[in-house]
Amino acid sequence: MKYLVYGIPNCDVTKKALKWLDAHKVPYDFFNYKTDDISTAKLEEWCRQKSWEVFLNKRGTTFKSLHPAVQQNATNEKAAIEIMAARSSTIKRPVIELNGKIVAVGFDEKKYEIIFL
């Protein structure tokens, strides 16, 4: 059983998650948003599993640096997917899958203990 972790290696939250997974010997592969483009199809798949609001990080600096009109348009799944596909740094991190199913978004040590141990 190997997980797939989506994130950015220099992101502090992703670093914490990977450190925790390593410390608990949880096997995973890493998908780097910065070097590997996330497909629109993958984002749509995620949004079928959880609401688009879970994935679009409106509190991050990348989203805040977008043109105000783009920010204001982020009110539905289609617009959110377009933003995330064009600017992967707007996706909350990390997203962790097992066999194509999302098991975690972000890092929460207590939740990780329930999910992975």
C-alpha positions as CSV (number, residue, x, y, z in Angstrom):
1,M,0.0,0.0,0.0
2,K,1.7,3.2,-1.2
3,Y,0.3,6.7,-1.0
4,L,0.6,9.4,-3.5
5,V,1.5,12.8,-2.0
6,Y,0.8,15.9,-4.1
7,G,2.6,19.1,-3.1
8,I,5.5,21.5,-3.4
9,P,8.7,20.4,-1.7
10,N,9.6,23.9,-0.3
11,C,6.1,24.4,1.2
12,D,6.3,24.3,5.0
13,V,3.0,22.3,5.4
14,T,4.2,19.8,2.8
15,K,7.6,19.5,4.6
16,K,5.8,18.8,7.9
17,A,3.6,16.2,6.3
18,L,6.5,14.4,4.6
19,K,8.6,14.5,7.8
20,W,5.7,12.9,9.7
21,L,5.1,10.2,7.0
22,D,8.8,9.5,6.9
23,A,9.0,9.3,10.7
24,H,6.1,6.8,10.8
25,K,7.5,4.8,7.8
26,V,4.4,5.4,5.7
27,P,5.3,4.5,2.1
28,Y,4.6,7.2,-0.5
29,D,5.5,8.6,-3.9
30,F,5.7,12.4,-4.3
31,F,4.1,14.5,-7.1
32,N,5.7,17.9,-7.3
33,Y,3.3,20.6,-8.6
34,K,6.2,22.8,-9.6
35,T,7.9,20.3,-11.9
36,D,4.9,18.2,-13.0
37,D,1.8,19.9,-14.2
38,I,-1.4,18.8,-12.4
39,S,-4.0,18.0,-15.0
40,T,-7.5,19.5,-15.2
41,A,-8.8,16.0,-15.2
42,K,-7.1,15.3,-11.9
43,L,-8.5,18.5,-10.4
44,E,-12.0,17.6,-11.6
45,E,-11.6,14.1,-10.1
46,W,-10.7,15.6,-6.8
47,C,-13.7,18.0,-6.9
48,R,-16.0,15.0,-7.4
49,Q,-14.6,13.5,-4.2
50,K,-14.6,16.7,-2.1
51,S,-15.8,20.3,-2.7
52,W,-13.6,22.6,-4.8
53,E,-13.5,24.9,-1.7
54,V,-11.3,22.2,0.0
55,F,-8.6,22.6,-2.6
56,L,-8.5,26.3,-3.6
57,N,-6.3,28.0,-1.1
58,K,-7.8,31.5,-1.0
59,R,-5.6,32.4,2.1
60,G,-2.3,31.8,0.3
61,T,-0.1,34.5,-1.1
62,T,-0.5,33.2,-4.7
63,F,-4.2,33.6,-4.6
64,K,-4.0,37.0,-2.9
65,S,-1.6,38.1,-5.7
66,L,-4.1,37.3,-8.4
67,H,-6.0,40.1,-10.2
68,P,-9.0,41.1,-8.0
69,A,-11.3,40.2,-10.9
70,V,-9.9,36.6,-10.9
71,Q,-10.2,36.4,-7.2
72,Q,-13.9,37.6,-7.3
73,N,-14.6,35.1,-10.0
74,A,-13.5,32.1,-7.9
75,T,-17.1,31.3,-6.8
76,N,-17.6,28.0,-8.5
77,E,-15.9,24.7,-9.4
78,K,-15.2,25.6,-13.0
79,A,-13.5,28.9,-12.1
80,A,-11.5,27.3,-9.2
81,I,-10.3,24.5,-11.4
82,E,-9.1,27.0,-14.1
83,I,-7.2,28.9,-11.4
84,M,-5.6,25.8,-9.8
85,A,-4.7,24.4,-13.2
86,A,-3.0,27.6,-14.3
87,R,-1.4,28.3,-10.9
88,S,-0.7,25.1,-8.9
89,S,0.5,27.1,-5.9
90,T,-3.2,28.0,-5.3
91,I,-3.9,24.3,-4.4
92,K,-3.9,23.5,-0.7
93,R,-1.1,21.2,0.2
94,P,-0.5,18.4,0.5
95,V,-3.2,16.3,-1.1
96,I,-2.7,12.6,-0.3
97,E,-4.3,9.8,-2.3
98,L,-4.5,6.0,-1.9
99,N,-5.6,4.2,-5.0
100,G,-7.1,7.4,-6.5
101,K,-9.1,8.2,-3.4
102,I,-8.2,11.3,-1.3
103,V,-7.4,10.4,2.3
104,A,-6.0,13.8,3.5
105,V,-5.7,17.4,2.5
106,G,-3.3,19.6,4.4
107,F,-1.5,18.5,7.6
108,D,-3.1,17.6,10.9
109,E,-1.0,15.3,13.1
110,K,-4.0,14.0,15.0
111,K,-5.9,13.2,11.8
112,Y,-2.7,11.6,10.3
113,E,-2.5,9.3,13.3
114,I,-6.0,8.1,12.6
115,I,-5.5,7.8,8.9
116,F,-2.1,6.3,8.6
117,L,-1.4,4.4,11.9
